[in-house]
Amino acid sequence: MAFHASLLFALPLLFLLSANGRSLQKNDTSERIELERALSSDNIKVRAVSLATDSYTGKTNYSDVLGLAALCTQYPWLLEDNEDPCLPPRWTWIQCNSDASPRVIELDLSSKILYGELPDFSTMDALQIIDLSQNGLSGLIPSFLGTFPDLQELNLAYNLFTGPVPDSLACNNKLKLSLEGNTGLLLSSSCSTSDTPSPTPNRNTNSGSTGSFRTPATSSRKKSKLPVILGSTISAFVVFWIAVGIFAIFRHKARTAAAVAEASSAPGQSNVPKENIPMEEIPMNARPNNMSP
């Protein structure tokens, strides 16, 4: 009986020790995975920083390497195995030109799980297309995005940007700008375009925000039409009175010619009595003696 009682007491104790062991092993495995992940992230950051050192000997333009390193330092998962971004195998989220020292001309970072505020990658001054849509980017739209001289398209749609749109972007008529989905943005009122009537918050309407944002300068347009209207009115007035003067001259000549013909015709051939012809309209050499003044 004592043996059986001891056995019944030992079995639950063994079960508890086994469960606790499994729990400790599970926690240890979880911590090891997290540690490996952290070390891997730190390693990537170190690689990203080393990419931008003076010892870089790749073909990709060094200014672009600096910008890529800034992005990879903040978002380590963007870093790829090839240490020369533009050479085969080229990084999957960039496009480069064919220069001897290739320049990065496009960033395709759509849905790359970016978040927070963007790092400054303005050294990549050959960029023509930047797609940062569908991420978790927040805060103000960085002003450096308006400094790229060759930028043609900038897609910032469906992020969490707030505040005013920089004038360097909103006033750029040559830039295709997409801002839909950022409900906290305020559109610029310092530029004028037909896209937005007033500087009100972007409420994510169905109309695509693929251009610059400005308000129409209707008052200036009305003022600019005033001189045209006045000029047209004055011209019409002058032309009218010139026409009246020409008509009066021709009418006077016609009446004078009729009077001369009447005065020089034989007696009895005129149906209009001479006394009905005004004296001033009959030439001196055609007046009868009894009509002389």
C-alpha positions as CSV (number, residue, x, y, z in Angstrom):
1,M,0.0,0.0,0.0
2,A,2.8,2.5,0.8
3,F,4.4,1.7,-2.6
4,H,1.2,2.4,-4.4
5,A,0.7,5.6,-2.5
6,S,4.2,6.8,-3.3
7,L,3.6,6.0,-7.0
8,L,0.4,7.9,-7.1
9,F,2.2,10.9,-5.5
10,A,5.2,10.7,-7.9
11,L,3.2,10.5,-11.2
12,P,1.7,14.1,-10.9
13,L,5.1,15.4,-9.8
14,L,6.8,13.9,-12.9
15,F,4.0,15.4,-15.1
16,L,4.5,18.9,-13.6
17,L,8.3,18.7,-14.0
18,S,7.9,17.5,-17.6
19,A,5.4,20.3,-18.5
20,N,7.7,22.9,-16.9
21,G,10.6,21.6,-18.8
22,R,8.8,21.8,-22.1
23,S,7.7,25.4,-21.2
24,L,11.3,26.3,-20.4
25,Q,12.5,24.8,-23.6
26,K,9.8,26.6,-25.6
27,N,10.7,29.9,-24.0
28,D,14.4,29.3,-24.7
29,T,13.6,28.5,-28.4
30,S,11.5,31.7,-28.7
31,E,14.2,33.8,-27.1
32,R,16.8,32.3,-29.4
33,I,14.8,33.0,-32.5
34,E,14.2,36.6,-31.4
35,L,17.9,37.0,-30.7
36,E,18.9,35.6,-34.1
37,R,16.4,37.9,-35.7
38,A,17.9,40.9,-33.9
39,L,21.4,39.9,-34.7
40,S,20.4,39.4,-38.4
41,S,18.8,42.8,-38.4
42,D,21.9,44.4,-36.9
43,N,24.1,42.6,-39.4
44,I,22.0,44.0,-42.2
45,K,22.3,47.5,-40.8
46,V,26.0,47.1,-40.6
47,R,26.1,45.9,-44.2
48,A,24.0,48.8,-45.2
49,V,26.3,51.3,-43.5
50,S,29.4,49.6,-45.0
51,L,27.8,49.9,-48.4
52,A,28.1,53.7,-48.1
53,T,31.7,53.8,-46.9
54,D,34.6,55.3,-48.9
55,S,35.8,51.8,-49.5
56,Y,33.0,51.1,-51.9
57,T,34.4,50.0,-55.3
58,G,31.3,49.1,-57.2
59,K,30.1,50.5,-60.5
60,T,26.8,52.1,-59.3
61,N,27.1,55.8,-58.8
62,Y,28.3,56.6,-55.3
63,S,25.6,59.3,-54.7
64,D,22.9,56.7,-55.4
65,V,24.7,54.2,-53.1
66,L,24.5,56.7,-50.3
67,G,20.7,57.1,-50.8
68,L,20.1,53.3,-51.0
69,A,22.2,52.9,-47.8
70,A,20.0,55.4,-46.0
71,L,16.9,53.5,-47.0
72,C,18.3,50.1,-46.1
73,T,19.6,51.4,-42.7
74,Q,16.0,52.3,-41.7
75,Y,14.3,49.4,-43.5
76,P,16.9,46.6,-43.4
77,W,14.7,44.1,-45.3
78,L,15.3,46.2,-48.4
79,L,18.9,45.2,-48.6
80,E,19.7,42.5,-51.1
81,D,22.7,40.1,-51.6
82,N,24.3,41.9,-54.5
83,E,26.6,44.7,-53.0
84,D,26.5,46.6,-56.3
85,P,22.8,47.5,-56.7
86,C,22.7,48.3,-60.4
87,L,24.8,45.3,-61.7
88,P,23.3,41.9,-62.4
89,P,21.6,40.5,-60.4
90,R,20.2,44.0,-60.0
91,W,18.2,44.9,-56.8
92,T,14.6,44.1,-57.5
93,W,13.1,47.4,-56.4
94,I,15.2,49.8,-58.4
95,Q,15.8,50.6,-62.1
96,C,19.1,51.9,-63.4
97,N,20.2,53.5,-66.6
98,S,23.0,52.3,-68.8
99,D,25.7,54.8,-67.9
100,A,29.2,53.6,-67.3
101,S,28.6,54.4,-63.7
102,P,24.8,53.5,-63.6
103,R,22.4,55.9,-62.0
104,V,19.3,54.8,-60.2
105,I,16.3,56.3,-62.1
106,E,13.4,54.5,-60.4
107,L,12.4,53.4,-56.9
108,D,9.5,50.9,-56.7
109,L,8.9,50.6,-53.0
110,S,5.1,50.0,-53.2
111,S,3.9,47.7,-50.4
112,K,7.4,47.2,-49.0
113,I,6.1,47.5,-45.4
114,L,7.7,50.9,-44.8
115,Y,6.6,52.9,-41.8
116,G,7.3,56.1,-39.9
117,E,9.1,59.0,-41.5
118,L,11.2,58.6,-44.6
119,P,15.0,58.9,-44.4
120,D,16.6,61.5,-46.6
121,F,17.7,59.9,-49.9
122,S,18.0,63.2,-51.8
123,T,21.5,62.2,-53.0
124,M,19.8,60.1,-55.6
125,D,19.3,63.1,-57.8
126,A,18.8,61.2,-61.1
127,L,15.5,59.7,-60.0
128,Q,12.6,60.0,-62.4
129,I,10.0,57.8,-60.8
130,I,9.3,57.2,-57.1
131,D,6.6,54.8,-55.9
132,L,6.1,54.8,-52.1
133,S,2.4,53.8,-52.2
134,Q,0.5,51.5,-49.9
135,N,2.9,51.6,-46.9
136,G,2.6,53.0,-43.4
137,L,4.6,56.2,-44.0
138,S,3.4,59.0,-41.7
139,G,4.2,62.6,-40.6
140,L,4.7,65.4,-43.0
141,I,5.6,64.8,-46.7
142,P,9.4,65.4,-46.7
143,S,10.4,68.5,-48.6
144,F,13.4,66.8,-50.1
145,L,11.0,64.9,-52.4
146,G,10.6,68.2,-54.3
147,T,14.3,68.6,-55.0
148,F,14.8,65.9,-57.6
149,P,15.4,67.8,-60.9
150,D,14.3,65.0,-63.2
151,L,11.4,63.6,-61.2
152,Q,8.3,62.9,-63.4
153,E,6.1,60.6,-61.2
154,L,5.7,60.5,-57.4
155,N,3.2,58.1,-55.9
156,L,2.5,58.6,-52.2
157,A,-1.0,57.1,-52.3
158,Y,-2.5,55.2,-49.4
159,N,-0.1,56.2,-46.6
160,L,-0.7,58.2,-43.4
161,F,0.9,61.5,-44.4
162,T,-0.6,64.6,-42.8
163,G,-0.2,68.4,-43.0
164,P,0.3,70.6,-46.1
165,V,1.6,69.3,-49.4
166,P,5.0,71.1,-50.1
167,D,4.8,73.7,-52.8
168,S,7.8,72.2,-54.5
169,L,5.4,69.3,-55.3
170,A,2.0,70.9,-55.5
171,C,3.2,73.7,-57.8
172,N,5.2,71.4,-60.2
173,N,3.1,71.2,-63.3
174,K,5.5,68.7,-64.9
175,L,5.1,66.2,-62.0
176,K,2.5,63.4,-61.9
177,L,1.6,63.4,-58.2
178,S,-0.6,60.8,-56.5
179,L,-1.9,61.5,-53.0
180,E,-5.2,59.7,-52.7
181,G,-5.7,57.8,-49.5
182,N,-3.9,60.2,-47.2
183,T,-6.9,61.6,-45.4
184,G,-4.9,64.0,-43.2
185,L,-3.3,66.0,-46.0
186,L,-4.1,69.7,-46.7
187,L,-3.8,70.9,-50.3
188,S,-1.8,73.9,-51.1
189,S,-3.6,77.2,-51.8
190,S,-0.5,79.1,-53.1
191,C,-0.8,77.5,-56.6
192,S,-3.8,77.6,-58.9
193,T,-5.2,74.7,-60.9
194,S,-8.5,73.2,-61.7
195,D,-8.0,70.1,-59.6
196,T,-9.0,71.6,-56.3
197,P,-11.2,74.6,-55.6
198,S,-9.9,75.4,-52.1
199,P,-7.3,74.3,-49.5
200,T,-9.5,71.7,-47.8
201,P,-8.4,68.4,-46.4
202,N,-8.1,65.5,-48.8
203,R,-11.1,63.2,-48.1
204,N,-10.0,60.4,-50.3
205,T,-12.6,61.0,-53.0
206,N,-12.8,58.9,-56.1
207,S,-11.2,61.5,-58.3
208,G,-7.6,60.5,-58.8
209,S,-5.0,62.9,-57.4
210,T,-2.6,62.4,-60.3
211,G,-1.6,66.0,-60.8
212,S,-0.6,69.1,-58.9
213,F,-3.0,70.6,-56.4
214,R,-4.0,74.2,-56.7
215,T,-7.0,76.5,-56.6
216,P,-8.4,78.3,-59.6
217,A,-7.5,82.0,-59.9
218,T,-10.9,83.1,-61.2
219,S,-10.7,86.7,-60.0
220,S,-7.4,87.3,-61.9
221,R,-9.0,85.8,-65.0
222,K,-11.9,88.1,-64.7
223,K,-9.6,91.1,-64.3
224,S,-7.5,90.1,-67.3
225,K,-10.7,90.1,-69.5
226,L,-11.7,93.7,-68.6
227,P,-9.2,95.4,-71.0
228,V,-10.4,93.1,-73.8
229,I,-14.0,94.0,-73.1
230,L,-13.3,97.7,-73.0
231,G,-11.2,97.6,-76.1
232,S,-13.9,95.7,-78.0
233,T,-16.6,98.2,-76.9
234,I,-14.6,101.3,-77.8
235,S,-13.7,99.8,-81.2
236,A,-17.3,99.0,-82.0
237,F,-18.4,102.5,-81.0
238,V,-15.7,104.1,-83.3
239,V,-16.6,101.8,-86.2
240,F,-20.3,102.7,-85.8
241,W,-19.7,106.4,-86.0
242,I,-17.3,106.0,-89.0
243,A,-20.1,104.2,-90.8
244,V,-22.6,106.9,-89.9
245,G,-20.2,109.6,-91.3
246,I,-19.6,107.7,-94.5
247,F,-23.3,107.2,-95.0
248,A,-24.0,110.9,-94.4
249,I,-21.3,111.9,-97.0
250,F,-22.6,109.6,-99.6
251,R,-26.2,110.8,-99.0
252,H,-25.1,114.4,-99.3
253,K,-23.3,113.7,-102.6
254,A,-26.4,111.8,-103.9
255,R,-28.7,114.7,-103.1
256,T,-26.3,117.2,-104.7
257,A,-26.0,115.1,-107.9
258,A,-29.8,114.9,-108.1
259,A,-30.1,118.7,-107.6
260,V,-27.6,119.3,-110.4
261,A,-29.4,117.0,-112.8
262,E,-32.7,118.6,-112.0
263,A,-31.4,122.1,-112.5
264,S,-29.7,121.3,-115.8
265,S,-32.7,119.5,-117.3
266,A,-35.0,121.2,-119.8
267,P,-38.2,122.9,-118.5
268,G,-41.1,120.6,-118.1
269,Q,-39.0,117.4,-117.9
270,S,-38.6,117.5,-114.1
271,N,-41.3,116.0,-112.0
272,V,-40.1,117.8,-109.0
273,P,-40.7,121.6,-108.8
274,K,-37.5,123.6,-108.6
275,E,-38.7,125.5,-105.7
276,N,-38.7,122.3,-103.7
277,I,-34.9,121.9,-104.2
278,P,-32.9,123.6,-101.5
279,M,-31.0,126.6,-102.9
280,E,-27.7,125.6,-101.3
281,E,-27.8,122.2,-103.1
282,I,-28.0,123.9,-106.6
283,P,-24.6,125.0,-108.1
284,M,-24.2,128.7,-108.9
285,N,-23.9,128.1,-112.6
286,A,-27.1,126.0,-112.7
287,R,-29.4,128.5,-110.9
288,P,-32.0,130.4,-112.9
289,N,-31.8,134.2,-112.8
290,N,-34.9,134.4,-110.7
291,M,-33.3,132.0,-108.1
292,S,-30.1,134.0,-107.5
293,P,-29.9,135.3,-104.0
